Amino acid sequence: MKKPVLNCTIVLMGIKHCGKSTHGKKLADMFGCAFYDTDDEIMAVTGRSPRTIYTEDGPEGFIAAEALACRTLWERIGGEPCVIATGGGICNNPEALTILHGESVMLPAGRRIQSRFVFMEVPEQIPADRIVAEAVPDGQGGYGNLPAYIAKKSPRSEKEIRAFFHTFYVERIARYSLIADRTVILTAGSVEENSRRLIQAVCA
């Protein structure tokens, strides 16, 4: 069967654990195009993981690294449509968003990428459950292996982890909704079911 043609670049946004990489790869396979993950690009450009950069250099250092990775990726793409999964904090990085919109990177003559920003919205419980499941008690009443924005608040219980995440979730949902060209409401259903929802939104 002939693959459908992708005439723009799909930029997937959403909270960590919403399935951007999983669904992004499926979309790229369906369109027969390349798939990229900005977190992988950060690692390739800096030699450090996003979490390490955030911990060692703070929010400002991470924002700079993310913008650099997006610019490097955009120049490498060279105008070819593709699917890009972004990190959870992309909504707080105006420079990176501008780059992914194709507004500040010079491409070969006559080449311009049209981007479509797609917000993958999931129920709060899905990412919250995953964060709690990955948390590791540190033996001193606290937890390790938490996202930096929760770890810095030093939660002492699962209830506190979920409370801190709730505040974060509400703020992020509002930001993503303002940025997105399309919002796709995903569910706790199967990957296949959610992929169908995403494909319908992207192709609409």
Kinemage of the C-alpha trace (Angstrom):
@kinemage 1
@onewidth
@group {chain A} dominant
@subgroup {mainchain}
@vectorlist {calphas} color= white
{ca met a 1} P 0.000 0.000 0.000
{ca lys a 2} L 1.289 3.434 -0.920
{ca lys a 3} L 2.161 5.578 2.101
{ca pro a 4} L 0.340 8.921 2.494
{ca val a 5} L 2.412 12.023 1.764
{ca leu a 6} L 3.368 14.332 4.624
{ca asn a 7} L 3.521 17.947 3.448
{ca cys a 8} L 4.476 19.524 6.757
{ca thr a 9} L 6.525 18.752 9.846
{ca ile a 10} L 4.566 17.408 12.806
{ca val a 11} L 5.809 18.696 16.160
{ca leu a 12} L 4.414 16.622 19.035
{ca met a 13} L 4.067 18.272 22.432
{ca gly a 14} L 2.847 17.067 25.801
{ca ile a 15} L 3.751 16.166 29.344
{ca lys a 16} L 6.386 13.495 29.825
{ca his a 17} L 4.899 9.993 29.682
{ca cys a 18} L 2.102 11.014 27.304
{ca gly a 19} L 3.555 8.800 24.550
{ca lys a 20} L 5.165 11.330 22.195
{ca ser a 21} L 7.990 8.999 21.139
{ca thr a 22} L 5.792 5.902 20.828
{ca his a 23} L 3.162 7.617 18.696
{ca gly a 24} L 5.697 9.761 16.873
{ca lys a 25} L 7.484 6.682 15.563
{ca lys a 26} L 4.172 5.231 14.413
{ca leu a 27} L 3.322 8.444 12.568
{ca ala a 28} L 6.747 8.574 10.925
{ca asp a 29} L 6.394 4.961 9.803
{ca met a 30} L 2.939 5.646 8.362
{ca phe a 31} L 4.209 8.633 6.364
{ca gly a 32} L 7.539 7.030 5.480
{ca cys a 33} L 9.469 9.967 6.924
{ca ala a 34} L 12.159 10.517 9.562
{ca phe a 35} L 11.437 10.690 13.296
{ca tyr a 36} L 13.422 12.807 15.745
{ca asp a 37} L 13.300 13.312 19.501
{ca thr a 38} L 14.625 16.625 20.821
{ca asp a 39} L 15.822 14.970 24.037
{ca asp a 40} L 18.020 12.671 21.921
{ca glu a 41} L 19.249 15.713 20.007
{ca ile a 42} L 20.207 17.435 23.274
{ca met a 43} L 22.241 14.379 24.235
{ca ala a 44} L 23.933 14.312 20.823
{ca val a 45} L 24.830 18.013 20.893
{ca thr a 46} L 25.917 18.344 24.537
{ca gly a 47} L 26.961 14.838 25.553
{ca arg a 48} L 24.679 15.110 28.588
{ca ser a 49} L 21.125 14.029 29.275
{ca pro a 50} L 18.383 16.650 29.659
{ca arg a 51} L 17.947 15.718 33.329
{ca thr a 52} L 21.680 16.120 33.998
{ca ile a 53} L 21.757 19.517 32.296
{ca tyr a 54} L 18.736 20.715 34.248
{ca thr a 55} L 20.226 19.506 37.536
{ca glu a 56} L 23.727 20.879 36.945
{ca asp a 57} L 22.997 24.055 34.954
{ca gly a 58} L 19.498 24.948 36.112
{ca pro a 59} L 16.492 25.937 33.979
{ca glu a 60} L 18.404 28.596 32.047
{ca gly a 61} L 21.155 26.166 31.069
{ca phe a 62} L 18.629 23.603 29.949
{ca ile a 63} L 16.641 26.112 27.889
{ca ala a 64} L 19.832 27.159 26.082
{ca ala a 65} L 20.807 23.537 25.390
{ca glu a 66} L 17.327 22.690 24.108
{ca ala a 67} L 17.291 25.698 21.779
{ca leu a 68} L 20.732 24.770 20.432
{ca ala a 69} L 19.618 21.186 19.816
{ca cys a 70} L 16.462 22.341 18.004
{ca arg a 71} L 18.443 24.723 15.804
{ca thr a 72} L 21.000 22.033 14.956
{ca leu a 73} L 18.215 19.580 14.132
{ca trp a 74} L 16.276 22.085 12.004
{ca glu a 75} L 19.324 22.926 9.935
{ca arg a 76} L 20.073 19.219 9.455
{ca ile a 77} L 16.501 18.482 8.322
{ca gly a 78} L 16.992 21.021 5.553
{ca gly a 79} L 13.342 21.499 4.701
{ca glu a 80} L 12.248 17.849 4.623
{ca pro a 81} L 8.926 17.086 6.393
{ca cys a 82} L 9.307 14.800 9.401
{ca val a 83} L 7.890 14.026 12.839
{ca ile a 84} L 9.508 15.566 15.919
{ca ala a 85} L 8.783 14.626 19.535
{ca thr a 86} L 9.662 17.431 21.938
{ca gly a 87} L 10.602 17.457 25.595
{ca gly a 88} L 7.960 18.216 28.181
{ca gly a 89} L 9.294 21.710 28.865
{ca ile a 90} L 9.275 22.970 25.279
{ca cys a 91} L 6.268 25.171 26.086
{ca asn a 92} L 8.541 27.303 28.299
{ca asn a 93} L 11.222 27.775 25.632
{ca pro a 94} L 10.229 30.596 23.253
{ca glu a 95} L 13.463 30.377 21.250
{ca ala a 96} L 13.075 26.649 20.639
{ca leu a 97} L 9.426 27.119 19.650
{ca thr a 98} L 10.384 29.852 17.186
{ca ile a 99} L 13.011 27.574 15.650
{ca leu a 100} L 10.549 24.689 15.311
{ca his a 101} L 8.099 27.050 13.638
{ca gly a 102} L 10.818 27.598 11.033
{ca glu a 103} L 10.945 31.327 11.629
{ca ser a 104} L 14.608 31.863 12.465
{ca val a 105} L 16.672 29.252 10.647
{ca met a 106} L 18.063 29.773 7.146
{ca leu a 107} L 17.438 26.819 4.835
{ca pro a 108} L 18.588 26.144 1.264
{ca ala a 109} L 17.083 28.512 -1.300
{ca gly a 110} L 13.425 27.839 -1.910
{ca arg a 111} L 13.023 25.478 1.032
{ca arg a 112} L 10.688 26.258 3.884
{ca ile a 113} L 9.105 23.920 6.374
{ca gln a 114} L 5.511 24.364 7.454
{ca ser a 115} L 5.095 23.075 10.999
{ca arg a 116} L 1.989 21.785 12.708
{ca phe a 117} L 2.138 21.743 16.499
{ca val a 118} L 0.089 18.900 17.993
{ca phe a 119} L -0.638 18.772 21.731
{ca met a 120} L -1.150 15.241 23.045
{ca glu a 121} L -3.335 15.733 26.111
{ca val a 122} L -3.658 12.806 28.519
{ca pro a 123} L -5.639 12.446 31.765
{ca glu a 124} L -3.615 13.571 34.779
{ca gln a 125} L -3.640 10.127 36.372
{ca ile a 126} L -1.651 8.497 33.543
{ca pro a 127} L 1.602 10.489 33.909
{ca ala a 128} L 1.106 10.815 37.686
{ca asp a 129} L 0.936 7.031 38.076
{ca arg a 130} L 4.089 6.584 36.000
{ca ile a 131} L 5.993 9.187 38.010
{ca val a 132} L 5.000 7.502 41.271
{ca ala a 133} L 5.900 4.067 39.890
{ca glu a 134} L 9.394 5.270 38.903
{ca ala a 135} L 10.060 7.089 42.204
{ca val a 136} L 12.664 5.380 44.396
{ca pro a 137} L 12.638 5.800 48.209
{ca asp a 138} L 16.004 7.189 49.297
{ca gly a 139} L 15.955 5.587 52.758
{ca gln a 140} L 15.741 8.985 54.456
{ca gly a 141} L 12.038 9.632 54.043
{ca gly a 142} L 12.350 11.141 50.583
{ca tyr a 143} L 12.428 9.947 46.983
{ca gly a 144} L 14.881 9.805 44.123
{ca asn a 145} L 14.402 9.388 40.368
{ca leu a 146} L 11.772 12.116 40.219
{ca pro a 147} L 11.384 14.835 37.583
{ca ala a 148} L 13.465 17.858 38.602
{ca tyr a 149} L 10.439 20.098 39.108
{ca ile a 150} L 9.107 17.664 41.732
{ca ala a 151} L 12.446 16.638 43.206
{ca lys a 152} L 13.298 20.244 44.121
{ca lys a 153} L 10.221 20.336 46.369
{ca ser a 154} L 11.505 17.325 48.354
{ca pro a 155} L 8.239 15.355 48.594
{ca arg a 156} L 7.974 13.048 51.603
{ca ser a 157} L 5.070 10.882 50.446
{ca glu a 158} L 3.240 9.648 47.370
{ca lys a 159} L 0.434 12.070 48.219
{ca glu a 160} L 2.860 15.005 48.059
{ca ile a 161} L 4.322 13.774 44.760
{ca arg a 162} L 0.831 13.721 43.257
{ca ala a 163} L -0.045 17.129 44.718
{ca phe a 164} L 3.081 18.751 43.298
{ca phe a 165} L 2.423 17.117 39.951
{ca his a 166} L -1.187 18.354 39.913
{ca thr a 167} L -0.104 21.986 40.137
{ca phe a 168} L 2.440 21.404 37.374
{ca tyr a 169} L -0.087 19.550 35.197
{ca val a 170} L -2.692 22.325 35.316
{ca glu a 171} L -0.113 24.967 34.380
{ca arg a 172} L 1.312 22.906 31.525
{ca ile a 173} L -2.091 22.039 30.044
{ca ala a 174} L -2.895 25.739 29.779
{ca arg a 175} L 0.421 26.527 28.070
{ca tyr a 176} L 0.260 23.677 25.566
{ca ser a 177} L -3.323 24.564 24.635
{ca leu a 178} L -2.307 28.103 23.708
{ca ile a 179} L 0.609 26.954 21.539
{ca ala a 180} L -0.974 23.999 19.734
{ca asp a 181} L -2.442 24.039 16.238
{ca arg a 182} L -4.287 20.860 17.149
{ca thr a 183} L -5.107 19.187 20.466
{ca val a 184} L -5.647 15.423 20.627
{ca ile a 185} L -7.344 14.013 23.727
{ca leu a 186} L -5.788 10.624 24.446
{ca thr a 187} L -7.187 8.046 26.842
{ca ala a 188} L -6.061 5.161 29.000
{ca gly a 189} L -6.968 2.866 26.109
{ca ser a 190} L -4.644 0.926 23.823
{ca val a 191} L -1.728 2.393 21.876
{ca glu a 192} L -3.557 1.494 18.666
{ca glu a 193} L -6.697 3.356 19.721
{ca asn a 194} L -4.738 6.470 20.657
{ca ser a 195} L -2.682 6.277 17.478
{ca arg a 196} L -5.897 6.354 15.462
{ca arg a 197} L -6.988 9.481 17.327
{ca leu a 198} L -3.658 11.123 16.634
{ca ile a 199} L -3.595 10.164 12.946
{ca gln a 200} L -7.121 11.522 12.452
{ca ala a 201} L -6.111 14.846 14.028
{ca val a 202} L -2.898 15.137 12.037
{ca cys a 203} L -4.571 14.321 8.724
{ca ala a 204} L -7.655 16.475 9.283
